[in-house]
Amino acid sequence: MNLLSPVLLVIITFSTIIESVDKSNFKTCEQSVEAVDQPKNKVVVQMNPFRLDVYSMGELVMVVNQRGLFNFEHFRHKPQEASETDPNTDCNENCWEETFKGSTDSKPNGPMSIGMDVTLIGFEHVYGIPEHADSFALKDTKGNSDPYRLFNSDVFEYELYSPMTLYGAYPLMIAHSSAPKTVGLFWLNPSETWIDIESSNTGIGGLLTNLVSDSKPNKLTHWISETGLIDMFFLLGPNAANVMHQNAQLFGTTRLPPIYSIGYHQCRWNYFSDQEVMDVDEKADIYDIPMDAIWLDIEYTDGRSKKYFTHDPVMFKNWQSMIQNLTAKGRRLITIIDPHLKRESGYPIYDEASSQGLLTKDAKEDKDFEGWCWPGSSVWPDYLNPIVRDWWADKFDPKLFPGFEGGIVDYWNDMNEPSVFSGPEITAPRDMRHMDNVEHREIHNIYGYLMTKSTYDESEEMMIRWYQASIFHPFYRAHAHLDTKRREPWLFSDFTRQSIRQSIRIRYSYLPYMYQLFYENEQTGMPPFRPLWMQFPTDSKTLSIDTSHMLGSNLLFAPVLDKEAKQLDIYLPSEQHKQTFWLDVFAHHVYQGGQEYRFEVDINSIPIFQRSGTIIPKRERPRRSAVLAVNDPISLQIFLNSNGSASGFIYLDDGQTFDYQRRNAFISGRFNYSKRTLTYTFDKGDPDSNRAWLERVTIVGYPSKPNRIQIIAAEELSSQLAFKYDQQKHLLVIRKPAVMFGQNWQIKIN
């Protein structure tokens, strides 16, 4: 598997993935080749000097190697092993060995770096290449700082507003302008990567135009990786939704998560006994705080040995009944499983992995690589090997380790950067060997993926703001370090506990809407949690905003982030050629889009705004867990636009199984409100797969008090529905229509 020669692979992604290419789409001349997918989408390849001009919708959007920074280094032999005439011996002594913080990296193949420059034409802002603790719009690094670095590391304390590396890496960069125009660039390389960014207004001519006199804002990017292939994917949009869909076509989408996983989770390093776990479970009920999962960190293992797939029989003597009790309440126990294995004879998992040759190898000796982690002396499975991945997957069968059966236990994959305390930068040595002698440097940033494929004491104000700021994040878990005070919500003052409970309950009320966004993500690749510019691509004021976010296309969220804040400035965006209004979902005040407003805030302020012309499904009844609410009634929150209309979508299933894929056990349908009639159309699925019914309809923007409201279901006119109208707020509430979502119906307002 050693890559002994460089390969240049460039994939141009248009509206669909090109599975087979018709040769008639290529035009050649002496110095260049032109590949055409559509009349307005093409790439022109210049042979000498090498250069790519990439066009989207007839416009030059990217130039590859415009600055001539294309570079690669061959594998080579050390001088003493090469012939005197071998040109590959021209290398200084640092080429073959490098020492950093006491660790020596042997380089048996010498330097192997690759690099390429890509100029993004007509763009002032670029985003992506996570994970960094920096501004949302990526900054210029050239001449200002180090380049952005992608090298998965267990960074316990990190710098803010820095290009330094963090826990994960996804080398996708997205460029957007308010033209509007959006494109993406994916650099498929799992080794250490650096990205330099620079702004320029220099005009750049394409090969077809030769010269463009008008200067444009451009982003100059330079991509450098330690080793591997130059494997680039260009996503030509032309809008953000297209880019996300193209990315999903290439690399897949996230599977629809179980409903419990987007509920509230309680975690700590560590809960040391089954009694502590059950106390957390009981206190959540006593204080009426919804909760879907309790997490156990590393100390739950046998004798706190960090031997995963075991539990301490003394401190967790009621292990199985604890699991069964949580399961009966619709809650989950989640236990941590790290990739490192305690190097101890008699530990079955280690003995099996060692005897079967399933572990990574030392760089210089024919033995298993040994490093230091939570258990002390540790070894690491070689997840690059498909045999190892199958072996690891089998270990998650509850029947294989006593006490895990009889209830639902899920798992927390952690420390898979991989984290090696004795290694340089607290991670594995780059020359650690995998199957077929592949060096770790070549696959470092996908080690955690391969595994998953198979502070300080805070103030109460900060605790409240943490819960508020993350209220719509895809994952909502409270965690705490071993050395901090206990942080469960009920351990704070009554005021703080009630504020935290309010935040959690707000999240739970919007879970039906969030869940359908995850369904949309599985289908299209669009993220549930989005930047403002992705929804309002022509509004230039959104391009650098990173303190407000969109949940889907309909909710804007602007958390209070400053200590003791009394005021908060919020920009509410607007759509091009269309009036946009925003509804404060709590105060029911309406604001016109395209303006910045100053709001008075206090400790309980959670600014959430609904976009006009939208219908959002909610659940208003409090439950102890999301799992228990999957068949609970639904409320609709409707905010009319200036034309008096609105639309929306709903998706329902059992929230737990894959039956929605296996036997179409789901319900999806669409809402449309127009001319004083709310129409629901059942689109597809199994009408009997979910028993949720419509409990309430709230309409904001209704002009006057109605005379009567009736419902038509199965073509039969029902009796009148009860309602309440607030003339001052133009707020109409319709009570208990009591219709199901597996059938078509209408609500007529007379």
N, C-alpha and C positions, 0 to 999 in steps of 0.2 A: 504493500500500500504506500510505500515511500514514493513521493512525487519527485522523480529524478529530473524532470524537465518541466519548465513552466508552460502553462496552457492559458491562452486568452479566450474566455468565453463571454460573449456579450449577448444577453437576451433582451429583445425589445418587446415590451408588453403593451399591446393596444387594448381595445375594448374587450377582446377575448384573447385567451392564450393561443398562440399559434402552434398547433400540434403538428401540422405538416405544411411545408412551404412550397408553393408553386414556383418553379424556376422562372416563370414568366413575370414574376414580381420583382425580378432582379434586372437592373440595367447596368451594364459595365462599359467602362471606357479605359483608356490606357492607364490612368492614375487612380481611378476610383470605382467603387461599386455602390449602387443605390438600391436599397431594399424598401419596397413599398407595401404597406398593409392596406391602407386606404389612400385615396388621392391626397388627403391632407396629413397623413401620418407616415413618416419615412425616416430612414437613417441613411446617411451618405458616409461611406467608408473611404477615406483617402489612404493610399498604400504607403507612399513615401514623400514626406514623413507621415507616420501613422497618425490619424485623426478621425474622430467620429463626429458628425453633425447630426443631431437628433431633432426632428420636427414633430410637433403636435399641433393638429388642426391648422397646418400650413405655416406655423410659426416656429422659428428656431428657439428651442428651449434649453438645450444642453449641448455643450461642446466638450468632447473627451480628448485629453492630451493637447489642449490648445496651448498650454505653457510648456509642453515637452517634458513633463515630469514622469512619464511612463518609465518604470524601472523594475527589473527583477534580477535576482541573484541565483545562480545555479548551485545545486549541491556540489560539493567538491571534496577532495581528499586532503588530509593533512600533509604538509610538505615532506615529512620523513617517509611517508608512504607512497609518494608520487614520484614519477620519473623526473629527471632533471629538466626535461624539455616540456613538461606539462604546464600549460599556461595558467591552470587553476591554482598553482602554488603561489601566485602573487597575492599575498595576504599577510598582514602583520600578526603578531602573536595574540592580540585580543580577539582575533577571528575564531579561535578554537577553544577559548576558555574565558569565562568572565566571573568575577567574584563580586557579590553584592551582599552586604550585611552578614558577612561570615559564611555565606552559602556560595558554593562554586557551581556554576552552570557549565557543564561540558558541552561542547558543540561539535559532535562527531562529523557533521556535514558542513561545518563552516557557516558563514552568514547566509541567510536565505530570504531576505526581505523582498517585498514587492511593493509597488506604489503606482498611483495613477492620479492625475488631476482631472477634475470635472468642473466646468464652469456652468453655472445655472443662469440663464439669460433672462433678464427682465424681472428678477426677484430681489426684493430687499430683505425678506425674512425667510429663514429656514428653521425647521423644528425637528425634533426626534432624537435619534441615536442615543436612546436611554441606556444606562441609568446614570444621571448626574444631578447633584443638588444645586441646580443653577436656574436662571430665568427660563421661562417657557420658550421664548424666542432665543435661539442660540446666538451667542455673542461672537464677534470677531476675535480670533485668538492670535492671528499673525501679528507679531510685535507687541502683543499685550499680555500673553500668558502662554502656558503650555498648550498644545493642542488638546482637544477632547480625547480622552483615553477610554478604550473599551478593553477591560481585562478583569474579569469577575474576581472580586476580592471581598473578604469578610472584614469590612471597615466598620469597627464598632463606633468610633468617633470620627466624623468626617467634617470637612470644611464646607461652609455655605458659599454659594455663588462661585463655585470652583469647577474646573473641567476634570478634576480628579475622578478616578474610576470608583464605582460602587459595586453592589452585589450582582447585578445582571447586565447583559449587553444584548441589544437588538439593533443591528446596523442599518436601520431604515432612516433616511433623511427625507423630509417632505418640504418642498418649497411652495410658497403661496404668495400671490399678489392679488390686489383688489380689482384686477382687470375685469372679471376674475379669471384666475388661471392657477391650477395646482398640478404639480408633478412630483414624482418620488424617485429615489435612488436607493437600491438595496445592494450592499457590499457583502456578498456571501463568503465570509471568512471567519472561522472560529478562533483564530490565533490573536495575540495581542495586536490591537489596532489603534492608530492615532489619526485624528481628523483635524486638519488645520482649516480655518475659515477666514476669509478676507472679503471685504466689500470693495467694489470697483464700479466706476461709471464709464469705463473705456468701451467704446464701440467695438463689437466683435462681428466680423462678417462670416457668414456661412459659406460653404463651398459652392452652393448654388447661386448665392447672391454676390460673392466675392468681397463686397464691401458694404457695410451699413454705416452711413455717416452719422445717423442719430445715435447719440449715446444713450445707454440704458443702464439702470441699476442692475448689477450682476453680483452673484455670490461665487467667489473662487474657492473651491474646496480641494484639499489634497489628502488622499487616503493612503495610509502606509500600514502594512501588516508585517509581522515578524516572519511569516512563512506562508506557504499555501499557494492557492491559485488566484489569479485575477478573474473573478466570477461576478459580473455585474448585471443587475436587473434594472431596467429603466421603466418606470410606471408613468404612462403618459396622460393619465387623467382623462379628460381635461379638468375635472372638478374633484373635490376631496372625496366624495362618495365613490367615484370611479377609482381613485387611487387606492382606497381601502379595499374595494372589491378586487382589484387586480392583485393586491398583496395577498388577499385571502385565496385567490385562485392559485397562486404560486405555492403558498406555504400552509394553506388550510386555515380553518377557523377554530375558535375555542368551542368545545362542546357545551351545550346548554347545561349550566350548573344546576344541581339540586337546589330546591328553594331554601333549604336550611342554610346553605353556604353563603347566602347573601343576607341572612339575618344577623343578629348581634351575637358575638362570640366572646367568652370570658377566658382569659389566659393569664398565666403567671409562671415565672421561673422561681418557685415551683409550688404546686400543691403536693404536700408530702404524704397524704394519707387519704383513704377512702372517706374518712370522716370530714376532712376539709372539703373534698369534692361535693359531698352531699350537703354540707353546710352552705356552699355557694349556690347549689341548686335550690335549696329551701329558702334562702334569703331572697333570691330573685322572685320567688312566688310571694313571699311575705310583703315585699315592697313593690309588687306588681310591676316588675321590670321584665319585658319580653327577653328571652334568651334562647338561642338554638343550639349552642355547643359549649362545652367546657374542654379546655386543652390541658394536657399534661406535658410538661417539659422533661428534661433528661433524668430527673431524680426519681421517677416512678419505677425505674428498672430494679431488678433483683439486687438488694443490698446497695442501692445507688451506684451500681457498678458501671452503668452506661452500657450494659449488654442489651441491645435492642431485641425486640420480640420476647422479652421477659417482663415480669412485674414483681414488685417486692411483696412476698407472701405475708410478711409481718405487718407492714404499714398499710397494705391493701388486702387485708385478710378477707374482706367481703367484696372482692373484685368483681365477681360475676353478678352478684345481686346489685351492685352499684351500677353496672352497665345496663342491666335489665330495667332498673328503676328509671334511669335517664331515657332509655328507649321508649318505655311506656308513656313518658311525658312528651314524646315527640322531640326529644333532645338527643344530641350525639356526644360521645366521648371521643376526643381526638388525641392520639398519642404521637409523640415525636419519634421519627425513625431517621437517624442520620446515616450517611454513607460509610463513615469510618466504623471499623469493627475492632473490638478489643482483642489485642493479640495475646490470647491466653488459651493454652491447651485445656481441653475439656469444655470449652464454650462451643456448642454444636455448630453454630453458624460459621465461626472462624475455622474450626476443624474441617468442615466441609469445603469451604472456599479455598483453604490452603492446600488440601490434599488433591483437589480437582484442578488446581492451577488457574483459579478464577480471579486472581489478584493482580494489581499493577506491579511492575518490576522495577528494581533498582537500576539506575542508569549505568553503573559500572560493573556490578556483580550480578551473577545469575542467581538472584534470590528475590523474594517479595520485597517491595518497597515498604519501609517502616518509617512512620512519622509519629508526631505527638498530637493528640487531641483530647477531648473530654475524658475518655477512658484511661488515658496514659498512652502507653505504647500501642499503636494502632496500625491497621492495614486498610487498603481501599480496594473495593471491587473494580474490575476493569469493565465499565459499562459500554465501552466501545465494542466489546465482543458481544454479538447477539446471543451466544450461549449463556453469557453471564446475565444478560437482561432477562432471559427466560427463567433462569435459576432464581434471580431476585424476585421476579413477579410471583413465582410459586410460594415464596415465603409469606405472602400476605393472605394465604388461606388460613382462616381462624382455626381450622382443625389441626394445624401444625404446631400451635403453641397453646398450652393449657390456659383456660380462663377467658379467652377472647371470644369464644363462641357463645351463643345464647342471647346476643344483643347486637347492636350496631356500633362498631368501632371504626373510625376513620383515622387517616394517618397524615402526619405533617412531615413533608420532606424538607429538611433543613441542612445547613452546613455543606451544601453541595457546590460551592464555588469552584473547587472543593477547599474547605478550610483545613489547613495543616499548621498547627501552632509553631512547629519547629521549622517550617519552610520559609523561604524568602517572601516577604509581603503577606505572611500568614496564609499561604496557599501552597499548592504542590510545586515541587521543582519542575522547571520546564523540561529537563531531560529525563524525568520519570518515564518509563516505557509502558506502552499499551500493547495490545495484540499486534503481531507482525512487526514489532520493533518501532511502531509509530511513537514519536516523542510527544509528551504531553503538551508541549508548546503548540503543536499543530491542531489540537482539539480543545484547548483549555475552556473556551467560552461556551462549549456545548456539553461539558461534563455534567452539569446539573440537569440539563434537558434530557440527556441520555438516562440519568437516574430516574427522572420523573416519568419518562417514557416507559418503560417497564414499570449614665445619665444622672439624672439627678431627681430629688424629690420636688415635685411640682406644686404650685399654688392651686387653690381650689378654683380660682378664675381660669387658670390654664387648663385644668381638667375639663371644666365646662366647655371651653372653646375647642378643645381637642375633639370632644364628642360632637360638637356642632359642625366643625370644619370638615369632618369626614362623613357627615350624615348621608351623602350620596355616593361615596366612594364604592367601587364594586365590592371591596372586602372591608368588613367592619368588625375589627377585633381589638379588644383592650388587652394589652400585654404589659408585663412589668419585669424588671430585672431582679435577680436574686437579692441584691443588696438594698433595694428600695422598700419603702413601707408598702403594706397591702393597699391596693387601689380599687377594690370592688366598689361600685357606686354607693352601696348602703353604708360604707365606712366613713363617708364624709358627712358634713352637716346636712340637716333636713333640706335647706335651700339648695345646696349643691346636688343632693340626691334627686330632688324633684326636677331640677334643670336637666340633669343627665337623662332621667326617665323621659322627660319631654322630648329630647332629641331622639332617643331610641324609638319612642312611639311614633314620631313623625316618619322616621325611616320605614317602620313596619307598615304604616298606612299607605306608603307609596310603593310597597313591594310588588303589587300586581303590575304597575307601570315599569318598574325596574326589571322584573322578570321577563316581560315581553321585549325589553331592549336587549336582554341577553339572547333571546330567541332571534331577534333581528341580527345580532352579532354573529350567531352561528350560520345564518343564511347568507349574509352579505359581507361580513367583516367590519361593518361600522361599529366603532367602540361605543359602549353605553355612555361613558363619561367623556365629554368632548370639549375642545377649545371653542371659544365663541366664533372665531373666524371660519370654522368648519361649517357652521350653520348659517353664517352671514358673510359669505365670501367677498361681497362687494363693499362691505363697510370697513374702510381702511383703519378706523379707530380701534377695531378689535384685534389687529395684527399683533400687538405687543401686550395685550391684557393677559395676565396670568393669575389674577386674584378673583376672577369670576369664571364660572364654568357652565356648560350646558349638560343637563342630564337628558340624553336623547335630543330630540329637536324641539321639545315643548317647555322645558323648565330651565330657568336660569337661577344659579345659586351663587351668592356673593357672601361668603362667611366673614365674620369679624375677626381680624387677625392681630390687631394691636391691643396691647395691654391698656386697661381702663379706658377703652375707646368710648367717646360720647357721640361721635358723628362718623358717618361712613359715606364716602363718595362712590356712587355706582353708576357706570355707564350702561344704559339699556339700548342695545343695537336695533337697527332697522333694516328691513329688506328693501332692495332696489325696486323702484316703481310700484311700491305697495306700502300702504300705511300699516305700521306695526304698533300694537299697544301691548302693555305688560300689566298683569294683575298681581298685586301683592296678595298672596294666597291667604294670609292671615287677616290683614286689615280690609281686604277687598277694595283697596284703592287702585285706580287705573292710571297708568303713566304712558305717555307717548314715546315711542322708540326714536332713536337717533339723538338722544340727549343724555347728559350726565346730571344726576340728582344727588343732593346731599340729604341723607337720612339721619334722624336722631336715633341712636341705638343705646341699649343697656345690656346687661349681662345675659338677658334671655332673648335678645334679638337674633333671629335666624332669617335673614333676607332671602326669600324664595319667590320667584316671579314666574307666572304662567303666560306663555305667548298667546296672543289673540288668535281666534280661529281654531282652537284645539280642544280635544276631549281626552281627559286623562282618567283611567280607571284607578280606584283606590279601595282599600278596606278600612272601615272605621272602627270595627269591633276589636278591642284589645284581646290578644291571646298570649299564652305563655310562650308559644313558639310559632314560627311560620308554618311548620309542617302541619300543625293542628288547624290552620286557617285555610287550607287549600280549597275547601268546599264552602267557605264562609261567603256571605253575600257581598256584592260589589256595589260601590257608589261611583257615580260619574261626576266629574268636575268639568263643566263646560264654560269656556270663556269665548263669547261671540266676537267676531271681527266686525269691522265697520259695515259690512254687508249683511250682518245678522246671521252669519253661517259659521259652522265649525265642523271638524272631522276628527276621527280618531280610530284606534285599533285596539283589539284585545286578544290576548293569547292565554289559554288556560290548559293545564294538564295536571297530573297527579303530583308533580313537583319532586318526585323521588326516583322514578324508574326510567328506563329507556323505552317504555311502551309507546311513547309518542312517535318513536321511529319504527318500532317493530310492528305495531298494529294500528297506527294512526289514532292512538288514544289521546286526542287533544281536541281543543276547540279554538278556532280562530275566526274572527269576525270583524266587521267594520261598522263604524258609526258615522252617520252624516246628519247634521242639523241644518235645515234650510226651510224657509217659509213656515216657521212655527211648527215644524214637524221634525221629531227625532226618529230617524230610521236606522234600524239595526239589520245588517245582512250577515247571516251565517255563511262563511266562505267555505270552510273545509274541516275535515276531522270527523270525530265520532260525537254526535250530539249528547250521548249519555256518559261521556268520559269524565265529566265534571259537573257537580251539582250546584255550583254557585248560581245565585239569582240576583236580580237587580233590586237593591234596597232603597236607593235614593238617587235623585238626579238634581244637581245644583247648577243653575244657569246664571252666569254673571253677564249683564248687558241686556237683559230682557226689558223692553221699554215700558211696559205697563202691566197692571194686574190683570190676569186672565179671568174669563168668566167660568170656564171649566176646562178640565184636562181629561182626555180619554186615551185608552190604549187599545190597539188592534193587534191581536196575536192569533195566528191560525185563521186569519180572515174573519174573526169574530170581534164585534165591538163590545168592550167590557163596560163596567160601571165607571163612574167618575173616580178620579184619583184625588187624594187629599194633597193640598199644597199650601205653601206659605210664601207671601211676597213682601219684600222690603222695598218700598218706593224710593227711599233715599239712596240706597246702594244699587238699585235696579237688579235685585237679587231674588231669583225664583227657586224655591226648593220643592221638589215633587217627592212625595213619600210613598214608598212601597209599591212600585209598579209590579213587583213580584213575578217578572218574566225571566225565563231561562236564556242562556246564551247559545243553546244548541238549536234555536229556531229563529225565524225572522219575525220581527214585530215593529210596530210604530207607536210613538206617543204623539198625539195631536193636541196642540194647545189652541183653544178657541177664545 
